[in-house]
């Protein structure tokens, strides 16, 4: 719109010049500069000789020619259009050379005020900006509403999946328990009558049944937590005694190739779920044992302000930098060097237990140099 207006005003100035050019050129013969003033003019003009000296002018804005003289273009041999701001007025000027047989005799400046148009477009610009902001806001609200509507079936489907995992885990526990009990019954009554291969198969079945039971318990724990259908049994207990007890039991199952050290601060009390903290420690210690063939595993407990800090450090194979950001995801088994017999849920459960206690868990690791898990837990209610 602005470019169209500008082109139209240029055409108007051109047409005005062409209509008046003979009268304007006649002023070249005027003896001295004559300037007339009429504020009601639609157009104004000035005639200059080749030395850029004013010869004649019909003004719409009194005294403008003095400013114009100081801002004349260096090259006056070609037509050009210019816009000038003068005393809160916006003016459009057309420079046209006056030539006789290709010789430059002078030039004429024809102009008109575009102040009203300028203010109009300025107001229109603000209107467009405000309308754009309003439209953007409305589109954002509409997009948010539609996105929410689109997410409803996805959220419902996800909720159904979580309920299914929870229900399936719960329902499978009973037949699995019956299956395991049946295996024990067979073992107690007929083990001596079974062949060595059958006994080996029986042991394998019992082992797999135990693994399935552990997997179901892990899935059930995570599913209940997802559904906010899980609460901790919090109470005050001596964290020092718990950590020492777990450390002593853990040291009994380690091979001779692994040295186990403990650095436990005494008399640390904590308000939390003792069983879940015990599960957390077993997960981290078992994780350290599984990926440390030889070297050192270190279990530490200390107090910092109102928090207890548990550290489990090993000198095992470590975790790659890419895997570090995903090790707490469920079933994540991205690091081929760390594959084993686990379900891929242990660290996810560990983080869930820490989160339920309003704590934080951090991990630092370097390939072939070991891993450090740092758990910060509040000790008070």
C-alpha positions in Angstrom: 0.0 0.0 0.0 2.8 2.4 0.9 4.7 1.6 -2.4 1.5 2.1 -4.4 0.9 5.5 -2.7 4.5 6.5 -3.3 4.2 5.6 -7.0 0.9 7.5 -7.3 2.4 10.6 -5.8 5.4 10.5 -8.1 3.0 10.3 -11.1 1.1 13.3 -9.7 4.3 15.3 -9.4 5.4 14.2 -12.9 2.0 15.2 -14.3 2.1 18.6 -12.5 5.6 19.2 -13.9 4.6 18.3 -17.4 1.5 20.5 -17.2 3.5 23.5 -15.9 6.9 23.0 -17.4 6.7 25.7 -20.0 5.7 28.3 -17.4 8.3 27.0 -15.0 11.1 27.2 -17.7 10.1 30.8 -18.5 11.3 31.8 -15.0 14.9 30.9 -16.1 14.9 34.4 -17.7 13.9 36.2 -14.4 16.5 38.7 -13.3 16.6 37.9 -9.6 15.1 35.4 -7.1 11.4 35.9 -6.5 9.7 33.8 -3.9 5.9 33.8 -3.4 4.2 32.1 -0.5 0.7 30.5 -0.3 0.0 27.9 2.4 -3.1 26.7 0.5 -1.2 25.4 -2.5 -1.5 21.7 -3.4 2.0 21.8 -4.9 5.1 23.9 -4.5 8.1 24.4 -6.8 11.5 26.0 -7.0 13.5 26.9 -10.1 17.4 26.8 -9.9 20.0 27.7 -12.5 23.0 25.4 -13.4 25.0 27.0 -10.5 22.3 25.8 -8.0 21.2 29.4 -7.4 17.4 29.9 -6.8 15.7 32.0 -9.4 12.0 31.6 -8.6 9.8 29.7 -6.2 6.1 29.3 -5.2 6.2 28.1 -1.6 3.7 26.2 0.4 6.0 26.1 3.5 7.6 29.5 4.2 11.4 29.4 4.3 11.7 25.8 3.2 13.9 26.8 0.2 16.7 27.8 2.6 16.9 24.3 3.9 16.5 22.9 0.4 19.5 24.8 -0.9 21.7 23.2 1.7 20.6 19.7 0.8 20.6 19.8 -3.0 22.0 16.6 -4.6 25.5 16.7 -6.1 24.2 15.5 -9.5 21.3 17.4 -10.9 21.6 16.2 -14.5 19.1 13.2 -13.9 15.5 13.1 -12.6 15.1 11.7 -9.1 12.6 11.4 -6.3 13.4 12.3 -2.7 11.5 12.4 0.6 12.3 15.0 3.2 11.2 15.6 6.8 11.1 19.3 7.7 9.5 20.9 10.8 7.2 17.9 11.4 6.2 17.9 7.8 6.9 15.0 5.4 7.5 16.2 1.9 8.0 14.4 -1.4 10.3 16.2 -3.9 10.8 15.6 -7.7 14.1 16.9 -9.2 13.9 17.5 -13.0 16.8 18.9 -15.0 16.2 21.7 -17.6 18.2 21.1 -20.7 18.6 22.9 -24.0 20.3 20.9 -26.8 21.7 18.5 -24.2 23.2 21.4 -22.3 22.1 21.7 -18.6 20.6 25.1 -18.0 19.3 24.4 -14.5 16.7 22.3 -12.7 13.3 22.4 -11.1 12.2 21.0 -7.8 8.4 20.2 -7.6 7.0 19.0 -4.3 4.0 18.3 -2.2 3.2 17.4 1.4 2.6 13.7 2.2 2.2 14.3 6.0 -1.4 13.1 6.1 -0.6 10.0 4.2 2.5 9.3 6.3 0.5 9.6 9.6 -2.3 7.4 8.1 0.2 4.7 7.3 1.8 5.1 10.6 -1.5 4.6 12.3 -2.3 1.7 10.0 1.0 0.1 11.0 0.2 0.2 14.7 -3.3 -1.2 13.9 -1.7 -4.1 11.9 0.7 -4.7 14.8 -2.1 -4.8 17.4 -4.2 -7.0 15.1 -1.3 -9.3 14.5 -0.7 -9.6 18.3 -4.4 -10.3 18.9 -4.5 -12.8 16.1 -1.3 -14.5 17.4 -2.8 -14.7 20.9 -6.1 -16.1 19.6 -4.2 -18.6 17.4 -2.0 -19.6 20.4 -5.1 -20.1 22.6 -6.8 -22.0 19.8 -3.7 -24.1 19.1 -3.4 -24.9 22.8 -7.0 -25.9 23.0 -6.8 -28.1 19.9 -3.5 -29.6 21.1 -5.2 -30.4 24.4 -8.1 -32.0 22.6 -5.6 -34.0 20.4 -3.7 -35.1 23.5 -6.8 -36.4 25.3 -7.0 -39.8 23.4 -3.2 -40.2 23.6 -3.3 -39.5 27.4 -6.3 -41.9 27.7 -4.5 -44.6 25.8 -1.3 -44.1 27.8 -3.4 -44.3 31.1 -4.9 -47.5 29.8 -1.5 -48.9 29.1 -0.3 -48.0 32.6 -3.4 -49.6 34.1 -2.9 -52.7 32.0 0.7 -53.1 33.2 -0.4 -52.6 36.8 -3.3 -55.1 36.5 -1.3 -57.6 34.4 1.6 -57.5 36.9 -0.8 -58.0 39.8 -2.8 -60.8 38.2 0.3 -62.7 37.0 1.8 -62.9 40.5 -0.8 -65.5 41.6 -0.3 -68.1 38.8 3.5 -67.5 38.9 3.5 -68.2 42.7 1.5 -71.4 42.0 3.9 -72.4 39.3 6.9 -71.8 41.5 5.3 -73.8 44.4 4.6 -76.7 42.0 8.3 -76.7 41.0 9.3 -76.9 44.6 6.8 -79.7 45.2 8.2 -81.7 42.3 11.7 -81.1 43.5 10.9 -82.2 47.1 9.1 -85.4 46.1 10.6 -86.6 42.9 14.1 -85.1 42.7 15.8 -88.3 43.5 13.8 -90.1 40.7 14.6 -87.5 38.0 17.5 -87.8 35.6 20.4 -85.3 35.9 19.1 -83.5 32.8 15.6 -83.2 34.3 17.0 -81.9 37.6 19.0 -79.3 35.6 15.8 -78.2 33.7 14.0 -78.0 37.0 16.6 -75.7 38.5 16.5 -73.6 35.3 12.7 -73.3 35.6 13.0 -72.2 39.2 15.6 -69.6 38.3 13.5 -68.2 35.5 10.4 -68.2 37.7 12.3 -66.1 40.3 13.4 -63.7 37.6 9.8 -63.4 36.3 8.6 -62.7 39.9 11.2 -60.0 40.3 10.3 -58.4 37.0 6.6 -58.4 37.9 7.3 -56.8 41.2 9.4 -54.1 39.5 6.7 -53.4 36.9 4.0 -53.3 39.6 6.0 -50.8 41.7 6.6 -48.5 38.7 3.0 -48.8 37.5 1.6 -47.9 40.9 3.9 -45.0 41.1 2.8 -43.8 37.6 -0.8 -43.9 38.7 0.0 -42.1 41.9 -1.3 -45.2 43.7 1.7 -45.7 45.8 2.7 -44.3 49.1 5.8 -44.7 51.2 5.7 -46.1 54.8 7.9 -43.4 56.3 9.3 -43.5 59.8 12.4 -42.5 61.6 15.2 -45.1 61.5 18.9 -45.3 61.9 20.3 -45.0 58.3 23.8 -45.8 59.6 22.8 -49.2 60.9 20.9 -50.0 57.7 23.9 -49.1 55.4 26.3 -51.1 57.6 24.1 -54.1 57.6 23.6 -54.1 53.8 27.4 -53.5 53.3 28.3 -56.5 55.5 25.9 -58.8 53.6 27.1 -57.5 50.3 30.7 -58.1 51.1 30.0 -61.8 51.6 28.9 -62.4 48.0 31.8 -60.6 46.3 34.6 -62.5 44.6 38.2 -62.3 45.8 39.0 -60.1 42.8 36.9 -57.2 44.2 37.9 -55.2 47.3 34.9 -53.8 49.2 35.4 -50.7 51.4 33.0 -48.7 53.6 33.2 -45.2 55.0 30.1 -44.8 57.1 29.4 -41.8 59.4 27.9 -42.9 62.7 24.5 -42.1 64.3 22.7 -40.8 61.1 18.9 -40.7 61.6 16.5 -40.4 58.6 12.8 -40.1 58.1 11.8 -42.3 55.2 10.7 -45.8 54.0 13.4 -48.1 55.3 12.5 -51.0 53.0 12.7 -48.8 49.9 16.0 -47.3 50.9 17.3 -50.9 51.4 16.0 -51.7 47.9 17.8 -48.6 46.5 21.1 -49.7 48.1 20.8 -53.2 46.8 20.1 -52.0 43.3 23.2 -49.7 43.2 25.5 -52.2 44.9 24.4 -55.0 42.6 24.9 -52.7 39.6 28.4 -52.0 40.8 29.2 -55.7 41.3 27.8 -56.7 37.9 30.0 -54.4 36.0 33.2 -54.6 38.1 35.2 -57.8 37.3 38.1 -56.7 39.5 39.0 -53.6 41.4 37.3 -51.7 44.2 33.7 -51.0 45.3 33.3 -48.2 47.8 30.1 -47.5 49.9 30.0 -44.2 51.8 27.6 -42.3 54.0 27.9 -38.8 55.3 25.9 -35.8 56.5 25.8 -32.5 54.7 23.5 -29.9 56.4 20.0 -31.4 56.6 20.8 -34.1 54.0 22.4 -37.5 54.0 24.7 -38.4 51.1 25.1 -42.0 50.0 27.9 -42.7 47.5 28.4 -46.0 45.6 31.6 -45.9 43.7 33.2 -48.7 41.6 36.3 -49.1 39.3 34.4 -51.1 36.7 33.9 -50.7 33.0 32.1 -47.4 33.3 29.3 -45.9 31.2 29.7 -44.1 27.9 28.8 -40.4 27.6 25.9 -41.1 25.3 24.4 -43.6 27.7 24.7 -41.4 30.8 21.7 -39.3 29.8 19.4 -42.3 29.4 20.5 -44.8 32.1 17.4 -44.0 34.3 15.0 -44.8 31.4 13.0 -48.0 31.8 14.4 -51.0 29.9 17.2 -48.9 28.5 20.1 -51.2 27.4 22.0 -49.0 25.1 25.5 -49.7 26.2 26.5 -53.1 24.8 29.4 -53.5 27.2 26.9 -53.3 30.1 24.4 -56.0 28.9 23.7 -58.8 31.2 20.9 -60.7 32.9 19.1 -57.7 34.3 15.7 -56.4 33.3 16.8 -52.8 32.6 14.5 -51.5 35.4 16.8 -51.3 38.3 18.1 -47.8 37.9 14.7 -46.5 36.9 13.3 -48.0 40.2 16.3 -46.4 42.1 15.5 -43.0 40.7 11.8 -43.4 41.5 12.6 -44.3 45.1 14.9 -41.2 45.4 12.2 -39.0 43.8 9.6 -40.3 46.3 11.9 -39.2 49.1 12.3 -35.7 47.5 15.9 -36.5 47.0 18.3 -36.3 44.0 20.5 -38.9 42.3 23.5 -38.1 40.2 25.9 -40.2 38.3 29.4 -39.6 37.1 31.3 -42.1 34.9 34.2 -42.6 32.6 34.7 -45.5 30.3 37.1 -48.2 31.7 37.6 -46.1 34.9 34.5 -46.6 36.9 31.2 -45.1 38.0 30.0 -43.0 40.9 26.3 -42.8 42.0 25.6 -40.0 44.5 22.3 -40.0 46.3 21.2 -37.0 48.4 18.3 -37.6 50.7 16.7 -35.2 53.2 16.8 -36.6 56.8 13.8 -34.7 58.2 10.1 -34.7 57.5 
